Amino acid sequence: MNEPLQIAVESKGHVLLKVCGSLTKEHVDSLKGTIAAAEGVIKERFAKTGKKVKVLLDFSEFDGTYDVEAMQLMIDFAKSNSEFVEKTAAFGTRSFQMVGEVIATLAGRKNITFFPTQEEALKSIDSA
């Protein structure tokens, strides 16, 4: 089974978080572990550079299916890393934007922006 959330640090230092498939009840335990790892990566990048981290959030493989418990985990994740993240640029399928906006709103995050394409998201995250 693929992880519902994958983490990578890109060459420019962005933290890439990729949401794959569905965020349903059967993925909750895996999601908890991956979120903990992602929190660690973000805090480590912040500590290493002394600067807030730029996050690229890829929803291109998210199928739009989610469970309330999984969404709450994502909301809590967005809240917990807010002091370490300069801005987040998200992109992907149309079904992601509504879910993403709900997560951002409930987490109180005003520095998450949604884009239709990866190119637009990268352009935004690379701007000052």
MARSE-547023 format. One record per atom (N, C-alpha, C): residue number from 1; atom name; x, y, z. Coordinates in pm, 1 decimal. Layout:
<rs>
{r NUM,CA,{X,Y,Z}};
...
</rs>
This chain:
<rs>
{r 1,N,{84.8,-118.7,0.0}};
{r 1,CA,{0.0,0.0,0.0}};
{r 1,C,{88.5,124.0,0.0}};
{r 2,N,{61.2,218.3,-86.5}};
{r 2,CA,{134.2,344.0,-90.9}};
{r 2,C,{97.5,430.2,28.4}};
{r 3,N,{194.0,509.4,72.9}};
{r 3,CA,{168.4,603.7,180.5}};
{r 3,C,{74.8,712.6,128.7}};
{r 4,N,{-22.7,755.4,209.5}};
{r 4,CA,{-113.1,860.6,164.0}};
{r 4,C,{-46.2,997.6,158.0}};
{r 5,N,{66.5,1011.9,229.6}};
{r 5,CA,{141.2,1136.6,228.9}};
{r 5,C,{288.5,1103.4,212.6}};
{r 6,N,{350.8,1161.4,111.6}};
{r 6,CA,{493.1,1137.6,86.1}};
{r 6,C,{569.1,1268.1,105.4}};
{r 7,N,{694.7,1257.4,150.7}};
{r 7,CA,{775.0,1374.8,185.1}};
{r 7,C,{907.4,1371.4,109.6}};
{r 8,N,{950.6,1488.1,62.3}};
{r 8,CA,{1082.5,1500.1,0.3}};
{r 8,C,{1130.4,1644.1,18.3}};
{r 9,N,{1260.7,1661.7,20.0}};
{r 9,CA,{1318.6,1795.5,18.2}};
{r 9,C,{1377.2,1813.6,-120.7}};
{r 10,N,{1328.9,1914.9,-191.4}};
{r 10,CA,{1373.0,1938.9,-328.1}};
{r 10,C,{1505.7,2015.2,-331.1}};
{r 11,N,{1566.2,2019.2,-447.3}};
{r 11,CA,{1699.6,2079.5,-462.2}};
{r 11,C,{1703.5,2225.8,-418.7}};
{r 12,N,{1594.9,2298.1,-435.2}};
{r 12,CA,{1591.6,2438.5,-393.3}};
{r 12,C,{1562.2,2452.2,-243.7}};
{r 13,N,{1545.7,2339.5,-175.2}};
{r 13,CA,{1520.2,2343.1,-31.4}};
{r 13,C,{1374.1,2343.5,7.4}};
{r 14,N,{1284.5,2343.5,-90.6}};
{r 14,CA,{1141.6,2334.5,-59.5}};
{r 14,C,{1112.9,2197.6,0.2}};
{r 15,N,{1016.6,2193.2,89.3}};
{r 15,CA,{967.7,2064.4,136.5}};
{r 15,C,{847.1,2029.9,49.7}};
{r 16,N,{854.6,1916.3,-17.3}};
{r 16,CA,{745.7,1868.9,-102.9}};
{r 16,C,{664.7,1766.8,-25.6}};
{r 17,N,{535.4,1791.5,-12.0}};
{r 17,CA,{442.6,1696.9,48.9}};
{r 17,C,{344.2,1656.0,-59.3}};
{r 18,N,{337.4,1526.6,-85.3}};
{r 18,CA,{250.7,1475.3,-191.1}};
{r 18,C,{141.4,1388.5,-130.1}};
{r 19,N,{16.3,1426.6,-154.7}};
{r 19,CA,{-98.7,1350.6,-106.6}};
{r 19,C,{-140.2,1256.6,-218.3}};
{r 20,N,{-141.9,1125.9,-188.1}};
{r 20,CA,{-169.7,1023.7,-289.9}};
{r 20,C,{-295.0,944.0,-255.5}};
{r 21,N,{-374.4,915.9,-356.5}};
{r 21,CA,{-491.6,830.6,-336.3}};
{r 21,C,{-594.8,896.3,-248.8}};
{r 22,N,{-638.8,822.6,-148.2}};
{r 22,CA,{-744.1,872.2,-60.3}};
{r 22,C,{-691.7,891.1,81.4}};
{r 23,N,{-761.4,973.6,156.9}};
{r 23,CA,{-729.9,995.1,297.9}};
{r 23,C,{-846.4,938.4,379.7}};
{r 24,N,{-854.4,807.1,381.2}};
{r 24,CA,{-965.9,740.5,446.3}};
{r 24,C,{-921.7,671.0,574.8}};
{r 25,N,{-1018.4,618.3,646.8}};
{r 25,CA,{-996.1,558.7,777.9}};
{r 25,C,{-884.9,453.2,776.9}};
{r 26,N,{-877.7,372.9,672.8}};
{r 26,CA,{-774.5,268.6,667.8}};
{r 26,C,{-633.2,325.0,652.4}};
{r 27,N,{-621.0,452.8,621.1}};
{r 27,CA,{-490.4,516.2,606.7}};
{r 27,C,{-450.0,599.5,728.4}};
{r 28,N,{-536.5,607.9,829.2}};
{r 28,CA,{-512.3,698.1,941.6}};
{r 28,C,{-382.2,666.4,1015.5}};
{r 29,N,{-356.1,539.2,1046.7}};
{r 29,CA,{-233.8,504.9,1120.1}};
{r 29,C,{-109.4,540.7,1039.2}};
{r 30,N,{-110.7,509.6,911.8}};
{r 30,CA,{0.9,543.1,824.4}};
{r 30,C,{17.2,694.3,814.6}};
{r 31,N,{-94.0,764.1,803.0}};
{r 31,CA,{-92.1,909.2,791.5}};
{r 31,C,{-32.2,973.2,917.4}};
{r 32,N,{-66.0,921.4,1034.3}};
{r 32,CA,{-9.6,973.7,1159.6}};
{r 32,C,{142.6,965.5,1158.1}};
{r 33,N,{195.4,851.5,1116.6}};
{r 33,CA,{340.4,834.1,1111.4}};
{r 33,C,{406.6,925.3,1011.1}};
{r 34,N,{345.6,939.6,895.8}};
{r 34,CA,{403.7,1023.8,791.9}};
{r 34,C,{396.0,1171.2,830.1}};
{r 35,N,{288.0,1211.4,894.4}};
{r 35,CA,{276.2,1350.5,940.4}};
{r 35,C,{384.7,1380.4,1043.9}};
{r 36,N,{408.3,1287.0,1134.7}};
{r 36,CA,{514.0,1305.9,1234.8}};
{r 36,C,{649.9,1322.7,1165.5}};
{r 37,N,{674.4,1242.7,1063.6}};
{r 37,CA,{799.8,1253.7,988.8}};
{r 37,C,{807.1,1388.1,915.6}};
{r 38,N,{697.5,1431.5,856.6}};
{r 38,CA,{694.6,1559.1,784.6}};
{r 38,C,{717.9,1675.5,881.0}};
{r 39,N,{658.0,1669.1,998.7}};
{r 39,CA,{681.8,1772.8,1099.2}};
{r 39,C,{830.6,1779.8,1132.8}};
{r 40,N,{892.4,1663.4,1145.4}};
{r 40,CA,{1035.1,1657.4,1174.0}};
{r 40,C,{1118.8,1718.8,1064.0}};
{r 41,N,{1085.0,1689.4,938.9}};
{r 41,CA,{1158.7,1744.3,824.4}};
{r 41,C,{1146.4,1896.8,821.9}};
{r 42,N,{1027.3,1948.0,842.9}};
{r 42,CA,{1005.4,2093.2,840.5}};
{r 42,C,{1083.7,2160.5,952.9}};
{r 43,N,{1077.1,2105.9,1073.2}};
{r 43,CA,{1149.4,2164.5,1186.5}};
{r 43,C,{1300.7,2154.5,1166.1}};
{r 44,N,{1345.6,2044.3,1108.5}};
{r 44,CA,{1488.4,2026.4,1081.1}};
{r 44,C,{1537.5,2128.8,979.0}};
{r 45,N,{1460.5,2150.4,872.1}};
{r 45,CA,{1497.8,2250.6,770.1}};
{r 45,C,{1502.7,2389.5,832.8}};
{r 46,N,{1405.6,2419.3,916.9}};
{r 46,CA,{1400.8,2548.5,984.6}};
{r 46,C,{1524.0,2566.2,1074.0}};
{r 47,N,{1555.3,2464.7,1151.9}};
{r 47,CA,{1671.2,2470.6,1242.4}};
{r 47,C,{1802.2,2482.1,1164.5}};
{r 48,N,{1810.9,2411.6,1053.4}};
{r 48,CA,{1933.8,2408.8,973.8}};
{r 48,C,{1959.8,2543.2,904.7}};
{r 49,N,{1854.4,2605.5,853.4}};
{r 49,CA,{1870.5,2728.3,775.3}};
{r 49,C,{1844.1,2855.0,855.9}};
{r 50,N,{1769.7,2842.1,965.6}};
{r 50,CA,{1731.0,2960.0,1042.6}};
{r 50,C,{1621.9,3040.4,974.7}};
{r 51,N,{1566.6,2986.7,867.4}};
{r 51,CA,{1461.1,3054.7,792.3}};
{r 51,C,{1336.3,2967.7,788.8}};
{r 52,N,{1221.9,3035.5,779.1}};
{r 52,CA,{1098.1,2960.3,763.6}};
{r 52,C,{1101.5,2884.2,631.4}};
{r 53,N,{1035.6,2771.6,629.2}};
{r 53,CA,{1039.9,2677.2,518.1}};
{r 53,C,{929.7,2708.8,416.8}};
{r 54,N,{961.0,2685.8,289.6}};
{r 54,CA,{860.4,2694.0,183.2}};
{r 54,C,{815.2,2551.6,152.3}};
{r 55,N,{683.0,2533.6,148.6}};
{r 55,CA,{626.7,2400.2,128.3}};
{r 55,C,{549.4,2397.0,-3.1}};
{r 56,N,{574.3,2293.5,-80.2}};
{r 56,CA,{500.5,2267.6,-203.3}};
{r 56,C,{411.3,2147.8,-174.4}};
{r 57,N,{281.7,2166.1,-188.2}};
{r 57,CA,{183.8,2062.9,-155.1}};
{r 57,C,{119.9,2011.5,-283.2}};
{r 58,N,{148.6,1886.6,-316.2}};
{r 58,CA,{106.7,1824.9,-442.5}};
{r 58,C,{-14.8,1734.9,-419.2}};
{r 59,N,{-128.3,1777.7,-470.8}};
{r 59,CA,{-252.3,1699.8,-462.6}};
{r 59,C,{-286.0,1634.8,-597.4}};
{r 60,N,{-189.0,1626.0,-688.7}};
{r 60,CA,{-218.3,1577.7,-824.1}};
{r 60,C,{-264.2,1432.2,-827.4}};
{r 61,N,{-231.0,1354.0,-724.6}};
{r 61,CA,{-273.5,1213.8,-720.9}};
{r 61,C,{-377.2,1187.4,-612.1}};
{r 62,N,{-432.2,1293.0,-552.6}};
{r 62,CA,{-538.8,1279.2,-452.3}};
{r 62,C,{-669.2,1253.0,-525.3}};
{r 63,N,{-742.4,1149.7,-480.8}};
{r 63,CA,{-865.4,1114.4,-552.8}};
{r 63,C,{-990.3,1183.4,-498.4}};
{r 64,N,{-975.0,1267.5,-395.7}};
{r 64,CA,{-1088.2,1342.8,-342.0}};
{r 64,C,{-1164.4,1271.0,-232.5}};
{r 65,N,{-1127.0,1146.0,-203.5}};
{r 65,CA,{-1194.7,1068.1,-100.2}};
{r 65,C,{-1123.8,1088.9,32.8}};
{r 66,N,{-1201.0,1123.9,135.3}};
{r 66,CA,{-1138.8,1146.7,265.4}};
{r 66,C,{-1235.0,1112.1,378.9}};
{r 67,N,{-1175.9,1093.9,495.5}};
{r 67,CA,{-1247.8,1064.1,617.5}};
{r 67,C,{-1226.9,1181.7,712.9}};
{r 68,N,{-1323.5,1208.5,798.9}};
{r 68,CA,{-1314.4,1320.7,891.6}};
{r 68,C,{-1190.0,1309.5,980.4}};
{r 69,N,{-1159.4,1190.0,1028.1}};
{r 69,CA,{-1042.5,1172.1,1115.0}};
{r 69,C,{-912.4,1206.1,1041.0}};
{r 70,N,{-901.8,1165.8,916.3}};
{r 70,CA,{-782.5,1197.2,837.4}};
{r 70,C,{-773.6,1347.2,811.2}};
{r 71,N,{-886.1,1410.7,784.1}};
{r 71,CA,{-886.0,1555.4,763.3}};
{r 71,C,{-843.8,1627.8,890.3}};
{r 72,N,{-889.3,1578.7,1006.4}};
{r 72,CA,{-850.0,1641.1,1132.5}};
{r 72,C,{-699.1,1630.7,1153.9}};
{r 73,N,{-641.5,1517.9,1115.4}};
{r 73,CA,{-495.6,1502.8,1123.8}};
{r 73,C,{-425.2,1606.5,1036.6}};
{r 74,N,{-477.1,1628.7,916.9}};
{r 74,CA,{-416.7,1727.2,826.3}};
{r 74,C,{-433.1,1869.7,881.2}};
{r 75,N,{-547.9,1898.0,942.0}};
{r 75,CA,{-571.1,2029.0,1003.6}};
{r 75,C,{-472.4,2050.2,1118.0}};
{r 76,N,{-459.6,1950.3,1203.6}};
{r 76,CA,{-366.5,1960.0,1316.3}};
{r 76,C,{-222.9,1977.1,1267.7}};
{r 77,N,{-187.4,1908.5,1160.8}};
{r 77,CA,{-54.2,1920.7,1100.4}};
{r 77,C,{-31.2,2063.8,1052.0}};
{r 78,N,{-128.7,2120.4,981.4}};
{r 78,CA,{-116.1,2257.2,931.4}};
{r 78,C,{-102.0,2356.3,1047.2}};
{r 79,N,{-173.7,2333.1,1155.3}};
{r 79,CA,{-161.8,2420.2,1272.7}};
{r 79,C,{-24.3,2407.1,1336.8}};
{r 80,N,{23.0,2284.1,1352.0}};
{r 80,CA,{146.5,2259.6,1427.1}};
{r 80,C,{271.0,2312.1,1357.4}};
{r 81,N,{267.4,2324.4,1226.0}};
{r 81,CA,{389.0,2369.5,1157.1}};
{r 81,C,{382.9,2515.6,1115.1}};
{r 82,N,{279.1,2586.8,1152.3}};
{r 82,CA,{261.5,2724.5,1104.1}};
{r 82,C,{377.0,2816.5,1142.8}};
{r 83,N,{436.9,2798.1,1258.3}};
{r 83,CA,{545.5,2887.0,1299.3}};
{r 83,C,{676.0,2860.0,1224.0}};
{r 84,N,{682.8,2747.3,1153.3}};
{r 84,CA,{804.4,2709.2,1081.7}};
{r 84,C,{792.9,2726.5,930.3}};
{r 85,N,{673.5,2759.5,881.3}};
{r 85,CA,{647.5,2764.8,737.2}};
{r 85,C,{622.4,2908.5,692.6}};
{r 86,N,{703.3,2952.6,594.9}};
{r 86,CA,{685.4,3086.3,538.3}};
{r 86,C,{559.0,3090.8,452.8}};
{r 87,N,{550.0,2996.1,359.1}};
{r 87,CA,{431.4,2988.8,273.9}};
{r 87,C,{421.4,2850.4,213.1}};
{r 88,N,{298.6,2818.2,175.5}};
{r 88,CA,{270.5,2689.9,112.3}};
{r 88,C,{198.5,2717.3,-19.3}};
{r 89,N,{245.2,2653.1,-124.6}};
{r 89,CA,{179.5,2660.1,-255.0}};
{r 89,C,{128.8,2519.7,-286.5}};
{r 90,N,{-1.6,2508.2,-307.8}};
{r 90,CA,{-63.9,2378.3,-333.3}};
{r 90,C,{-117.1,2373.0,-476.1}};
{r 91,N,{-111.9,2253.1,-534.9}};
{r 91,CA,{-164.5,2234.6,-669.4}};
{r 91,C,{-217.0,2092.7,-683.2}};
{r 92,N,{-300.0,2071.6,-785.1}};
{r 92,CA,{-347.8,1936.7,-812.1}};
{r 92,C,{-485.1,1935.1,-876.2}};
{r 93,N,{-554.9,1826.3,-851.5}};
{r 93,CA,{-686.2,1805.5,-911.8}};
{r 93,C,{-787.5,1905.2,-855.9}};
{r 94,N,{-897.8,1921.0,-924.2}};
{r 94,CA,{-1001.6,2014.7,-879.6}};
{r 94,C,{-1058.6,1974.2,-744.1}};
{r 95,N,{-1063.1,1844.8,-715.9}};
{r 95,CA,{-1121.8,1800.8,-589.0}};
{r 95,C,{-1037.7,1842.1,-469.5}};
{r 96,N,{-909.7,1872.2,-494.0}};
{r 96,CA,{-823.1,1907.8,-382.1}};
{r 96,C,{-851.6,2047.2,-329.5}};
{r 97,N,{-889.1,2140.6,-416.1}};
{r 97,CA,{-895.6,2280.0,-373.2}};
{r 97,C,{-997.3,2299.6,-261.7}};
{r 98,N,{-1115.0,2241.1,-273.4}};
{r 98,CA,{-1215.4,2256.5,-168.9}};
{r 98,C,{-1164.3,2197.3,-37.3}};
{r 99,N,{-1110.4,2076.0,-44.1}};
{r 99,CA,{-1057.5,2010.6,75.7}};
{r 99,C,{-943.4,2093.0,134.2}};
{r 100,N,{-853.7,2139.1,49.0}};
{r 100,CA,{-740.3,2218.9,93.6}};
{r 100,C,{-782.5,2349.8,158.1}};
{r 101,N,{-881.6,2415.0,101.1}};
{r 101,CA,{-929.0,2540.4,157.5}};
{r 101,C,{-992.7,2518.7,294.3}};
{r 102,N,{-1063.8,2408.8,311.2}};
{r 102,CA,{-1122.3,2376.1,441.5}};
{r 102,C,{-1011.2,2353.6,543.9}};
{r 103,N,{-909.5,2276.5,506.2}};
{r 103,CA,{-796.6,2251.4,597.2}};
{r 103,C,{-729.8,2383.0,635.3}};
{r 104,N,{-699.5,2467.1,536.1}};
{r 104,CA,{-631.6,2594.4,562.4}};
{r 104,C,{-715.2,2684.1,653.9}};
{r 105,N,{-843.5,2692.6,627.3}};
{r 105,CA,{-932.0,2777.4,707.9}};
{r 105,C,{-941.2,2727.2,850.9}};
{r 106,N,{-965.4,2597.6,867.6}};
{r 106,CA,{-978.9,2542.4,1002.7}};
{r 106,C,{-847.2,2545.2,1079.5}};
{r 107,N,{-736.2,2545.2,1008.6}};
{r 107,CA,{-605.1,2552.9,1073.7}};
{r 107,C,{-563.4,2698.2,1099.7}};
{r 108,N,{-640.1,2793.7,1047.3}};
{r 108,CA,{-606.3,2933.8,1065.1}};
{r 108,C,{-485.0,2976.5,983.4}};
{r 109,N,{-456.0,2903.9,876.7}};
{r 109,CA,{-339.2,2933.4,793.0}};
{r 109,C,{-379.4,3026.0,679.1}};
{r 110,N,{-319.4,3143.3,675.9}};
{r 110,CA,{-347.3,3239.7,569.8}};
{r 110,C,{-237.1,3240.7,465.1}};
{r 111,N,{-134.4,3158.5,484.3}};
{r 111,CA,{-21.5,3158.1,391.2}};
{r 111,C,{-19.9,3033.3,302.4}};
{r 112,N,{-137.6,2976.9,278.0}};
{r 112,CA,{-151.9,2864.5,185.1}};
{r 112,C,{-228.8,2914.6,63.7}};
{r 113,N,{-168.3,2899.4,-53.2}};
{r 113,CA,{-229.6,2944.4,-177.6}};
{r 113,C,{-247.2,2824.1,-269.9}};
{r 114,N,{-356.2,2824.0,-345.7}};
{r 114,CA,{-389.7,2710.7,-432.9}};
{r 114,C,{-376.9,2750.3,-579.2}};
{r 115,N,{-318.2,2657.6,-656.1}};
{r 115,CA,{-292.8,2681.5,-797.4}};
{r 115,C,{-338.2,2561.2,-879.2}};
{r 116,N,{-378.6,2584.4,-1005.0}};
{r 116,CA,{-420.2,2472.2,-1089.2}};
{r 116,C,{-304.1,2385.9,-1137.7}};
{r 117,N,{-183.6,2444.9,-1147.3}};
{r 117,CA,{-71.0,2368.6,-1202.3}};
{r 117,C,{52.0,2375.3,-1111.7}};
{r 118,N,{139.2,2278.7,-1129.0}};
{r 118,CA,{264.9,2274.8,-1055.8}};
{r 118,C,{352.4,2394.9,-1092.5}};
{r 119,N,{352.7,2431.3,-1218.5}};
{r 119,CA,{434.5,2542.1,-1264.3}};
{r 119,C,{395.8,2671.7,-1193.5}};
{r 120,N,{265.0,2696.4,-1181.8}};
{r 120,CA,{218.5,2817.1,-1114.3}};
{r 120,C,{253.1,2813.7,-965.3}};
{r 121,N,{239.8,2696.8,-903.9}};
{r 121,CA,{273.1,2682.1,-761.7}};
{r 121,C,{421.7,2707.6,-739.0}};
{r 122,N,{505.7,2651.3,-825.2}};
{r 122,CA,{650.8,2672.6,-812.6}};
{r 122,C,{687.6,2819.4,-832.2}};
{r 123,N,{626.5,2882.9,-928.1}};
{r 123,CA,{654.0,3024.8,-953.5}};
{r 123,C,{619.0,3107.3,-828.6}};
{r 124,N,{507.9,3075.8,-767.7}};
{r 124,CA,{464.6,3147.3,-647.8}};
{r 124,C,{559.9,3123.5,-531.3}};
{r 125,N,{597.6,2999.4,-510.0}};
{r 125,CA,{681.6,2966.1,-394.7}};
{r 125,C,{823.6,3018.9,-411.8}};
{r 126,N,{868.0,3034.3,-535.4}};
{r 126,CA,{1001.8,3085.5,-560.6}};
{r 126,C,{1008.7,3238.2,-558.5}};
{r 127,N,{891.1,3302.3,-560.9}};
{r 127,CA,{889.6,3449.8,-555.8}};
{r 127,C,{915.1,3493.6,-412.0}};
{r 128,N,{956.5,3617.0,-397.2}};
{r 128,CA,{991.2,3671.2,-263.8}};
{r 128,C,{877.9,3669.6,-166.9}};
</rs>
